């Protein structure tokens, strides 16, 4: 048996002794902690922790470690999970016609810098089939109209279930998901919004920003909810600009920011660095 790496994430009401309880339990079983971060939110009174540890042949199996931790979690009322980092998340990408975020994610996937499996890509347009299939990934063209939206989303959900998808990434998928689909994908669907939220929502946000004379532009990656572009934020990025930039310059710069911000958000999610905090998130960055 080789050494395995696990991530423990938890949240609960903040109180004294939480860090000691977790670290003391793991240390008492000879388990080596390689990384640990925690945060007590004074506004919500909640505590959040992410601890990375290794377990080798001399330690108990992970099922036994989890069972031993359960009484501690119950005593503090924790919401908690042990994650095996050897398990590669299964990610479904959804895209329309803009390909910059898709290309970036596919490149990171192909080079191994983003340790995920991509069983399929879904699009409401046929345009990007060749680039996806070049990577050896099935491309599902599922067109959608107002009349066919319910049936199309049912097909998407069937695909998600059949392929055992862990995370859905909207890589510039230019369709508004129904409330039903948003609910089904709660906390496992990430969108990239081509704006530094909460400003300039809706169509042509860069043109809106240009008209307002802004001095920074950016992008926001967030979890999808039934409230359009109002989901919990995972990551944001900005670039400084000035009066000499045209709307087309904004768009070009924005594409670069979108690609980086979305990739970071996916990375944070699959590394279990994001913990819900009401309508917000706690993100333990690298």
C-alpha positions as CSV (number, residue, x, y, z in Angstrom):
1,X,0.0,0.0,0.0
2,X,1.4,3.4,-1.0
3,X,1.0,6.7,0.8
4,X,-2.3,8.5,0.0
5,X,-3.1,12.1,0.4
6,X,-6.5,13.3,1.7
7,X,-8.2,16.6,2.3
8,X,-10.6,17.2,5.3
9,X,-13.0,20.1,4.9
10,X,-15.3,21.2,7.6
11,X,-17.5,24.0,8.9
12,X,-19.4,24.5,12.1
13,X,-20.3,27.1,14.7
14,X,-17.2,28.7,15.9
15,X,-16.0,27.8,19.4
16,X,-12.8,27.1,21.3
17,X,-10.8,23.9,20.7
18,X,-11.8,23.1,17.1
19,X,-8.3,23.2,15.6
20,X,-6.9,21.2,18.5
21,X,-9.7,18.6,18.2
22,X,-8.9,18.0,14.5
23,X,-5.1,18.1,14.6
24,X,-5.0,16.2,17.9
25,X,-7.2,13.4,16.5
26,X,-5.0,13.1,13.4
27,X,-1.7,13.3,15.3
28,X,-3.0,10.7,17.8
29,X,-3.2,8.2,14.9
30,X,0.3,9.0,13.6
31,X,-1.1,10.9,10.6
32,X,1.2,13.6,9.1
33,X,-0.5,16.9,8.3
34,X,1.1,18.6,5.3
35,X,-1.2,21.7,5.1
36,X,-3.8,23.3,7.2
37,X,-5.8,26.5,7.0
38,X,-8.8,27.7,9.1
39,X,-11.0,30.8,9.4
40,X,-13.4,32.0,12.0
41,X,-16.0,34.4,10.4
42,X,-17.0,37.0,13.0
43,X,-20.1,38.0,11.0
44,X,-21.7,34.6,10.7
45,X,-20.1,33.0,13.8
46,X,-19.0,30.1,11.6
47,X,-15.6,28.2,11.6
48,X,-14.1,26.8,8.4
49,X,-11.1,24.4,8.0
50,X,-9.2,22.7,5.3
51,X,-6.5,20.2,6.3
52,X,-4.4,18.1,4.0
53,X,-2.8,14.9,5.4
54,X,-1.0,11.8,4.2
55,X,-1.7,8.2,5.4
56,X,0.6,5.3,4.6
57,X,0.6,1.6,5.4
58,X,1.3,2.2,9.1
59,X,-1.9,4.2,9.5
60,X,-5.5,2.8,9.6
61,X,-7.5,2.7,6.4
62,X,-9.4,5.9,5.6
63,X,-12.7,4.3,6.4
64,X,-11.5,3.7,9.9
65,X,-10.1,7.2,10.2
66,X,-13.4,8.7,9.1
67,X,-15.3,6.5,11.6
68,X,-13.0,7.6,14.4
69,X,-13.5,11.3,13.5
70,X,-17.3,11.0,13.5
71,X,-17.8,11.5,17.3
72,X,-15.7,14.7,17.2
73,X,-17.8,16.0,14.3
74,X,-21.0,15.2,16.1
75,X,-19.8,16.9,19.3
76,X,-19.1,20.1,17.4
77,X,-22.0,19.9,14.9
78,X,-19.6,19.9,12.0
79,X,-20.5,19.6,8.3
80,X,-17.4,17.6,7.1
81,X,-16.0,15.4,4.3
82,X,-12.8,13.5,3.7
83,X,-11.6,13.7,0.1
84,X,-9.2,11.3,-1.6
85,X,-6.9,13.4,-3.9
86,X,-6.2,10.4,-6.0
87,X,-9.8,10.5,-7.3
88,X,-10.0,12.6,-10.4
89,X,-13.2,14.7,-10.6
90,X,-15.4,14.1,-13.7
91,X,-16.1,17.4,-15.3
92,X,-18.6,18.3,-18.0
93,X,-17.8,21.4,-20.0
94,X,-20.6,23.4,-21.7
95,X,-19.8,26.0,-24.3
96,X,-21.5,28.0,-27.1
97,X,-19.4,29.7,-29.8
98,X,-16.7,31.6,-27.9
99,X,-13.8,29.1,-27.5
100,X,-11.1,30.9,-25.4
101,X,-12.1,29.4,-22.1
102,X,-12.8,26.0,-23.6
103,X,-9.3,26.0,-25.3
104,X,-7.6,27.0,-22.1
105,X,-9.3,24.3,-20.0
106,X,-8.6,21.6,-22.7
107,X,-4.9,22.6,-22.8
108,X,-4.6,22.4,-19.0
109,X,-6.4,19.1,-19.1
110,X,-4.2,17.7,-21.9
111,X,-0.9,18.8,-20.2
112,X,-2.0,17.5,-16.8
113,X,-1.9,20.8,-15.0
114,X,-5.6,20.4,-14.3
115,X,-6.1,16.9,-12.9
116,X,-9.6,16.1,-14.1
117,X,-11.4,13.8,-16.5
118,X,-13.6,15.3,-19.2
119,X,-16.0,12.6,-20.3
120,X,-17.9,15.0,-22.6
121,X,-18.5,18.6,-23.9
122,X,-22.0,19.9,-24.5
123,X,-22.8,22.7,-26.8
124,X,-25.9,24.4,-28.3
125,X,-23.9,25.0,-31.5
126,X,-21.9,22.6,-33.7
127,X,-19.0,25.0,-34.3
128,X,-16.4,23.6,-31.8
129,X,-16.8,19.9,-32.4
130,X,-13.5,19.5,-34.3
131,X,-11.3,21.0,-31.5
132,X,-13.0,19.0,-28.8
133,X,-12.9,15.7,-30.8
134,X,-9.2,16.4,-31.5
135,X,-8.7,16.0,-27.8
136,X,-10.5,12.6,-27.9
137,X,-13.5,13.9,-26.1
138,X,-17.1,13.2,-27.2
139,X,-18.9,16.4,-28.4
140,X,-22.7,16.5,-27.8
141,X,-24.5,19.0,-29.9
142,X,-27.7,19.8,-28.1
143,X,-29.4,22.8,-29.8
144,X,-31.9,24.8,-27.7
145,X,-34.8,27.1,-28.4
146,X,-37.4,28.5,-26.2
147,X,-39.7,25.7,-27.2
148,X,-37.1,22.9,-26.7
149,X,-35.4,24.2,-23.6
150,X,-37.0,21.8,-21.1
151,X,-36.2,18.8,-23.3
152,X,-32.7,20.0,-24.0
153,X,-32.0,20.4,-20.3
154,X,-33.5,17.0,-19.6
155,X,-31.0,15.6,-22.0
156,X,-28.1,17.4,-20.3
157,X,-29.2,16.1,-16.9
158,X,-29.5,12.6,-18.3
159,X,-25.9,12.9,-19.6
160,X,-24.7,14.2,-16.2
161,X,-26.2,11.3,-14.4
162,X,-25.1,8.6,-16.9
163,X,-21.5,9.9,-17.0
164,X,-21.4,10.4,-13.2
165,X,-20.4,14.0,-13.5
166,X,-19.0,15.7,-10.4
167,X,-18.8,19.2,-11.7
168,X,-20.3,21.2,-14.6
169,X,-18.3,24.2,-16.0
170,X,-20.0,26.8,-18.2
171,X,-17.1,27.8,-20.3
172,X,-19.0,30.7,-22.0
173,X,-22.2,28.7,-22.4
174,X,-24.5,31.6,-23.4
175,X,-27.8,30.2,-22.2
176,X,-29.6,30.9,-18.9
177,X,-30.2,27.7,-17.0
178,X,-33.7,27.0,-15.7
179,X,-34.3,27.2,-12.0
180,X,-34.8,23.5,-12.0
181,X,-31.4,22.8,-13.5
182,X,-29.7,25.3,-11.2
183,X,-31.2,23.5,-8.2
184,X,-30.1,20.1,-9.5
185,X,-26.6,21.4,-10.0
186,X,-26.4,23.3,-6.7
187,X,-22.7,23.9,-5.6
188,X,-21.4,21.8,-8.6
189,X,-21.8,24.2,-11.5
190,X,-19.3,27.0,-12.2
191,X,-19.9,29.9,-14.5
192,X,-17.5,32.6,-15.9
193,X,-19.1,36.0,-16.2
194,X,-17.4,38.4,-18.5
195,X,-17.6,41.2,-16.1
196,X,-16.3,42.2,-12.7
197,X,-19.5,41.5,-10.8
198,X,-21.7,42.9,-9.5
199,X,-21.4,45.6,-12.1
200,X,-22.4,45.6,-15.7
201,X,-24.6,42.5,-15.9
202,X,-26.3,41.2,-19.0
203,X,-25.4,41.8,-22.6
204,X,-22.2,43.6,-23.7
205,X,-20.7,44.3,-20.3
206,X,-17.4,45.5,-21.7
207,X,-19.3,48.1,-23.9
208,X,-21.2,49.2,-20.8
209,X,-17.9,49.5,-18.9
210,X,-16.4,51.5,-21.8
211,X,-19.4,53.9,-21.8
212,X,-18.9,54.5,-18.1
213,X,-15.2,55.2,-18.4
214,X,-14.1,52.6,-16.0
215,X,-10.4,52.2,-15.1
216,X,-10.4,48.5,-14.4
217,X,-12.1,45.6,-16.2
218,X,-12.4,42.0,-15.0
219,X,-14.1,38.7,-14.9
220,X,-15.9,36.7,-12.2
221,X,-16.2,32.9,-11.7
222,X,-19.1,31.9,-9.5
223,X,-21.4,29.0,-8.6
224,X,-24.6,29.0,-10.6
225,X,-27.9,29.7,-8.8
226,X,-31.4,30.5,-9.9
227,X,-30.6,34.2,-9.5
228,X,-28.8,35.2,-12.7
229,X,-25.2,36.1,-12.1
230,X,-25.8,36.3,-8.3
231,X,-24.2,33.0,-7.3
232,X,-21.5,32.7,-4.7
233,X,-18.2,34.1,-6.0
234,X,-15.2,31.8,-6.2
235,X,-12.6,33.9,-8.0
236,X,-12.2,37.3,-9.7
237,X,-9.5,39.0,-11.8
238,X,-8.9,42.5,-13.0
239,X,-6.7,44.5,-15.4
240,X,-6.1,48.2,-15.3
241,X,-7.0,50.2,-18.5
242,X,-7.3,53.8,-19.5
243,X,-9.0,56.2,-21.9
244,X,-7.0,55.0,-24.9
245,X,-8.5,51.6,-24.9
246,X,-11.4,50.8,-27.3
247,X,-14.3,48.4,-26.6
248,X,-12.5,45.9,-28.8
249,X,-9.4,46.2,-26.6
250,X,-11.6,45.5,-23.6
251,X,-13.0,42.4,-25.2
252,X,-9.5,41.0,-26.1
253,X,-8.1,41.7,-22.6
254,X,-11.3,40.3,-21.1
255,X,-10.9,37.0,-22.9
256,X,-7.5,36.5,-21.2
257,X,-8.9,37.4,-17.8
258,X,-11.9,35.1,-18.2
259,X,-9.7,32.1,-19.1
260,X,-7.4,32.5,-16.1
261,X,-10.2,33.2,-13.6
262,X,-12.3,30.3,-14.7
263,X,-9.3,27.9,-14.6
264,X,-8.4,29.1,-11.1
265,X,-12.0,28.6,-10.0
266,X,-12.1,25.0,-11.3
267,X,-8.7,24.3,-9.6
268,X,-9.9,25.7,-6.3
269,X,-13.1,23.6,-6.5
270,X,-11.4,20.3,-7.4
271,X,-8.7,20.9,-4.7
272,X,-11.6,21.4,-2.1
273,X,-10.5,24.9,-1.3
274,X,-14.0,26.3,-1.5
275,X,-16.4,25.9,1.4
276,X,-19.9,27.4,1.4
277,X,-20.6,30.2,3.9
278,X,-24.2,31.0,3.4
279,X,-24.5,32.9,0.1
280,X,-20.8,33.5,0.1
281,X,-17.7,31.2,0.0
282,X,-14.6,30.8,2.0
283,X,-11.8,30.1,-0.4
284,X,-8.5,28.9,1.0
285,X,-6.1,30.1,-1.8
286,X,-2.7,28.6,-2.4
